[in-house]
């Protein structure tokens, strides 16, 4: 099954937007010092960022230091963004018309 190019572009953009906003939500939560207190903000950040944390958990502990692990995650996310930009900007193949 071949996925249409505009649909693939849209999926890539939505995934990248989610990963960047989840990273921003986690950073805001960390800088604001939110902890588990039953507050609605903590629950929203936790629920929103859980899939991103699940994907990034191997990178978070590769260095043994949470701050360094977060840096690894941001570098990986930046590399993923650059790779996605290359895929999106690549021209679509033209049909040969045999």
N, C-alpha and C positions, 0 to 999 in steps of 0.2 A: 504494500500500500504506500503510495507516494503522498506526502503531505505538501499542500500548496505552499509556495514560498511566502506569501503574506501571512499565512497562519503561523508558520514556523518563526517568522520575524516577531510576530506579536507574542508568541509563547516565550521566546527568548527575552524580550523586553520586560514582560511581566515577571518572569523569574528573577531577572536582575534587579528590577525595582523592589521586589519583595526582599531579596537578600540584603540590599543596601538599606532599606528602611528598617528591617529587623536589626541590623547592626547598629543603626542610629538609635533605635529604641533601647537596645541593651546599653549603649554608651550613655544615654541620658539617664537611664535607671542607675547605672554605676556612679555617675557624677552626682546625681541627686541623693545618693545614699539610700535608695529604697531597699528595704529589707522586708522579709515576710512579716506583715503586720495585719493582714486581712484587708488592706486598703485596695480600692478598686484599681488604682494605677498599677500596682504591683501585679495584680491578677491579669490585667490587660496585656502588660508587657510580657509576662510569662506565657500566656496563651498564644500571643502573636509570634513570639520568637522561638517557641519550642521546636518547630520543624527545622529552623536554621541552626539552632544549637545542636540538634541531633545530627545534622549533616557535618557540622564543624567540630564535634566532640573529639575526633581523633587528632585534629590539629591543635586543639586547645591544650592538650597534655603532652604533646611531643617534646616540648622543651622542659617540662617539669615546673615551669613558672607561668602562672596564669596571664601576666601582662605580656610576656614574650609569646605565649600561645595566641593571644588576641592579635598581636602584631602579625604573626604568621597567617592568621585567618584573613586579616585585611589585605595582606600582600596577595594571598591566593584569590581573594575576591576581585582585587584590581586586575590580576592576570586573567581571570575568567571574563571580566568585562572587556579587556582588550581583545581576547580571543573571540568573544561574541561580536564585537564591533567588526572584526575581520570577516566573520561569517555573514553578517548582515550586509556589509558593503560589497561583498563579492557579487559580481553580476550573475544573474541566473543563466543557466544553459539554454541556448536557443535550440528549438527542435530542428533536426536535420531535414525532415520532410522527404522521406524516400518514397 
